[in-house]
Amino acid sequence: MSPLDHQATALALETTRIVGALIVAPTPIQNAPVRARAALAILLAFVVHSTTAGHPPLFDSWLRVVIAAPGEMLLGVAMGMTFRLAIASVEIASEAFGPMIGFGLASLFDPKTQSQESALARMLRMFAMLLAVIAGVHRVLIGSLLASFRAIPVGMVVAPQATALDLVSMTGESIAFGLRLALPLLSILLLGQLALAFISRAAPQLGIFGVGFAVSAMLGAFVLIASLNDYASAVLFELGRVGGWIEIIIRSAQGA
């Protein structure tokens, strides 16, 4: 392979890792047109290549380039998944208490994930994305992604499969955090349902369950709005772990 071929393969592998992260991570540009996202990935690849052009990967055949490409893609996907899992914890919480409030009856179809989500889950996910932008988590992701090329040059991903175990552990932590986030509201809604049950038992002629839906919706909305400050603080804490999670992913890919 000629020196020009080495430079081209380095740029291609750098783009592969960046694209893997941008596809998975729920960054603000995720809803942008495909051309805009592709332009961002290529721009970031050129930025990385300008700092690593002096040490391109020395592959002796195109076959080794093809073999290295999946590892670069997996590393990028794993890094983007850390951000995705932090946002997913909010979606888990909203899906847990959404049906009890009554907002789980209507659902929306998300073409990106090919799944349905409730209107409440969509609102809380957008709220979490707003907090992520305010906290600069997208800058942490992009900065860590660019820094990963110094820690692991292209073509030097030793154990991309090792990141799978870390992602499984992070997924468990995300689910647990989402359930903890939903637990206070679930407890209050459960107490409200018990109160309605006692009232209906004491005075069946009132037909209290006829207005139970409205009562649950108002109670849930009031508690959610009243606890929004604490809710935001908890979500910011979870988003603050993204940087540490990315470091774990990079160490695992290094084979450490």
VMD Tcl script that draws the C-alpha trace (Angstrom):
set ca {
  {0.00 0.00 0.00}
  {1.26 3.46 -0.90}
  {1.49 6.35 1.62}
  {-1.63 7.84 0.05}
  {-3.46 4.57 0.61}
  {-2.42 4.58 4.27}
  {-3.79 8.11 4.70}
  {-7.03 7.14 2.98}
  {-7.51 4.04 5.14}
  {-6.82 6.06 8.29}
  {-9.46 8.63 7.32}
  {-11.96 5.88 6.46}
  {-11.47 4.10 9.79}
  {-11.70 7.37 11.72}
  {-14.96 8.17 9.96}
  {-16.26 4.68 10.77}
  {-15.73 5.14 14.52}
  {-17.30 8.62 14.49}
  {-20.31 7.48 12.47}
  {-20.92 4.61 14.90}
  {-21.11 7.04 17.82}
  {-23.27 9.61 16.05}
  {-25.79 7.03 14.84}
  {-26.53 5.72 18.32}
  {-26.09 8.76 20.57}
  {-29.22 10.96 20.98}
  {-27.34 14.15 20.12}
  {-29.18 17.36 19.13}
  {-28.21 16.76 15.50}
  {-29.94 13.36 15.45}
  {-33.10 14.89 13.96}
  {-31.13 16.80 11.32}
  {-31.14 15.68 7.66}
  {-28.90 12.78 6.74}
  {-26.62 15.03 4.69}
  {-26.05 17.32 7.66}
  {-25.16 14.40 9.92}
  {-22.87 12.93 7.27}
  {-21.17 16.31 6.86}
  {-20.61 16.53 10.63}
  {-19.09 13.04 10.73}
  {-16.73 13.83 7.84}
  {-15.79 17.17 9.39}
  {-14.93 15.51 12.71}
  {-12.96 12.84 10.84}
  {-10.87 15.50 9.11}
  {-10.26 17.21 12.46}
  {-9.05 13.94 13.95}
  {-7.01 13.09 10.86}
  {-5.22 16.42 11.00}
  {-3.85 15.51 14.43}
  {-3.04 11.87 13.68}
  {-1.88 12.15 10.05}
  {1.74 11.68 11.11}
  {0.99 8.18 12.39}
  {-1.41 6.48 9.97}
  {-2.12 2.77 10.42}
  {0.44 0.68 8.57}
  {-1.69 -2.02 6.98}
  {-0.03 -4.30 4.48}
  {-3.28 -5.26 2.72}
  {-6.83 -4.03 2.21}
  {-8.07 -7.21 3.89}
  {-6.69 -6.04 7.23}
  {-8.46 -2.70 6.73}
  {-11.77 -4.50 6.20}
  {-11.17 -6.62 9.30}
  {-10.38 -3.52 11.41}
  {-13.50 -1.62 10.31}
  {-16.05 -3.60 12.45}
  {-13.95 -3.02 15.56}
  {-13.92 0.73 14.92}
  {-17.68 0.72 14.36}
  {-18.32 -1.28 17.55}
  {-16.17 1.06 19.61}
  {-18.03 4.09 18.27}
  {-21.41 2.47 18.91}
  {-20.40 1.54 22.46}
  {-19.33 5.12 23.19}
  {-22.58 6.50 21.78}
  {-24.62 3.97 23.75}
  {-23.44 5.45 27.05}
  {-25.27 8.68 26.22}
  {-28.27 6.72 24.95}
  {-28.52 4.72 28.19}
  {-28.50 7.90 30.29}
  {-31.50 9.21 28.33}
  {-33.17 5.78 28.36}
  {-33.41 5.84 32.16}
  {-35.80 8.80 31.87}
  {-37.89 6.93 29.31}
  {-38.05 3.90 31.63}
  {-39.32 6.08 34.47}
  {-41.99 7.73 32.32}
  {-43.18 4.40 30.94}
  {-43.47 3.09 34.50}
  {-45.77 5.78 35.88}
  {-47.34 6.92 32.61}
  {-50.16 4.34 32.57}
  {-51.12 5.14 36.18}
  {-51.43 8.83 35.37}
  {-53.47 8.04 32.28}
  {-51.12 9.36 29.63}
  {-50.18 5.88 28.52}
  {-53.41 5.40 26.58}
  {-52.25 7.49 23.62}
  {-48.95 6.55 22.05}
  {-46.73 7.99 19.36}
  {-44.66 6.12 16.80}
  {-40.96 6.91 16.76}
  {-39.61 6.22 13.25}
  {-35.98 6.30 14.43}
  {-36.33 3.49 16.95}
  {-39.27 1.79 15.16}
  {-41.20 1.71 18.43}
  {-44.11 3.39 20.15}
  {-43.85 5.73 23.10}
  {-46.38 7.66 25.14}
  {-46.76 11.41 24.92}
  {-45.44 11.72 28.49}
  {-42.35 9.69 27.60}
  {-41.73 11.94 24.60}
  {-42.04 15.11 26.73}
  {-39.74 13.82 29.46}
  {-37.21 12.58 26.91}
  {-37.11 16.02 25.31}
  {-36.74 17.51 28.80}
  {-33.78 15.20 29.47}
  {-32.26 16.15 26.11}
  {-32.60 19.83 27.04}
  {-30.83 19.17 30.34}
  {-28.10 17.27 28.46}
  {-27.53 20.22 26.13}
  {-27.46 22.67 29.05}
  {-25.00 20.46 30.95}
  {-22.85 20.05 27.82}
  {-23.06 16.26 27.67}
  {-22.96 16.38 23.86}
  {-19.65 18.24 24.11}
  {-18.36 15.60 26.53}
  {-19.30 12.89 24.04}
  {-17.65 14.60 21.07}
  {-14.58 15.53 23.10}
  {-14.22 11.96 24.39}
  {-14.74 10.61 20.90}
  {-11.95 12.77 19.50}
  {-9.68 11.97 22.46}
  {-10.27 8.24 21.96}
  {-8.11 8.38 18.81}
  {-5.12 9.33 20.97}
  {-5.84 6.55 23.45}
  {-6.66 3.97 20.78}
  {-5.33 4.83 17.30}
  {-7.33 3.53 14.35}
  {-6.74 -0.12 13.67}
  {-5.53 -0.69 17.25}
  {-8.81 -1.70 18.89}
  {-7.70 -4.77 20.81}
  {-10.93 -6.10 22.33}
  {-14.07 -4.41 20.96}
  {-16.16 -7.35 22.19}
  {-15.16 -6.58 25.79}
  {-17.25 -3.42 25.68}
  {-20.40 -5.58 25.46}
  {-20.06 -6.66 29.10}
  {-19.65 -3.06 30.19}
  {-22.74 -2.05 28.21}
  {-24.75 -4.83 29.87}
  {-23.69 -3.56 33.29}
  {-24.50 0.03 32.33}
  {-27.89 -1.06 31.02}
  {-28.69 -2.63 34.38}
  {-27.67 0.56 36.16}
  {-29.82 2.62 33.78}
  {-32.87 0.44 34.39}
  {-32.35 0.57 38.15}
  {-32.00 4.37 38.06}
  {-35.14 4.70 35.94}
  {-37.15 2.65 38.43}
  {-35.78 4.68 41.36}
  {-36.72 7.83 39.49}
  {-40.30 6.61 39.06}
  {-40.71 5.17 42.56}
  {-41.76 8.38 44.43}
  {-44.46 9.22 41.90}
  {-45.61 5.61 41.76}
  {-45.94 5.54 45.55}
  {-48.07 8.67 45.62}
  {-50.28 7.45 42.79}
  {-50.72 4.13 44.57}
  {-51.78 5.94 47.73}
  {-54.25 7.95 45.66}
  {-55.69 4.75 44.19}
  {-56.02 3.27 47.69}
  {-57.78 6.41 48.90}
  {-60.25 6.18 46.02}
  {-60.82 2.51 46.83}
  {-61.62 3.30 50.48}
  {-64.00 6.10 49.48}
  {-65.72 3.82 47.00}
  {-66.01 1.14 49.67}
  {-67.47 3.54 52.22}
  {-69.88 5.24 49.81}
  {-70.55 3.04 46.75}
  {-73.34 5.35 45.58}
  {-70.82 8.11 44.81}
  {-69.39 6.19 41.84}
  {-65.95 7.48 42.69}
  {-64.20 5.39 40.07}
  {-66.07 7.32 37.41}
  {-63.85 10.29 38.20}
  {-60.84 8.22 39.17}
  {-59.11 8.85 35.84}
  {-59.34 12.63 36.26}
  {-58.19 12.45 39.87}
  {-55.16 10.30 38.98}
  {-54.24 12.58 36.09}
  {-54.44 15.74 38.21}
  {-52.61 14.13 41.14}
  {-49.85 12.77 38.90}
  {-49.44 16.08 37.05}
  {-49.32 18.04 40.33}
  {-46.71 15.74 41.89}
  {-44.63 15.68 38.72}
  {-44.60 19.47 38.41}
  {-43.92 19.95 42.12}
  {-40.97 17.54 42.03}
  {-39.59 18.73 38.70}
  {-36.62 20.45 40.35}
  {-35.54 17.30 42.17}
  {-36.31 15.28 39.05}
  {-34.00 17.50 37.01}
  {-31.22 17.21 39.60}
  {-31.42 13.42 39.51}
  {-31.34 13.36 35.71}
  {-28.34 15.71 35.65}
  {-26.54 13.37 38.04}
  {-27.17 10.45 35.69}
  {-26.06 12.46 32.67}
  {-22.88 13.40 34.52}
  {-21.85 9.74 34.53}
  {-21.55 9.59 30.74}
  {-17.92 10.75 30.77}
  {-16.93 8.06 33.27}
  {-18.79 5.40 31.30}
  {-16.94 6.37 28.13}
  {-13.61 6.01 29.94}
  {-14.62 2.49 30.99}
  {-15.50 1.64 27.39}
  {-12.15 2.92 26.13}
  {-10.19 0.96 28.74}
  {-12.06 -2.21 27.85}
  {-11.39 -1.70 24.13}
  {-7.71 -1.30 24.95}
  {-7.77 -4.72 26.57}
  {-6.96 -3.27 29.99}
}
mol new
graphics top color blue
foreach p $ca { graphics top sphere $p radius 0.5 }
foreach p [lrange $ca 0 end-1] q [lrange $ca 1 end] { graphics top cylinder $p $q radius 0.2 }
display resetview
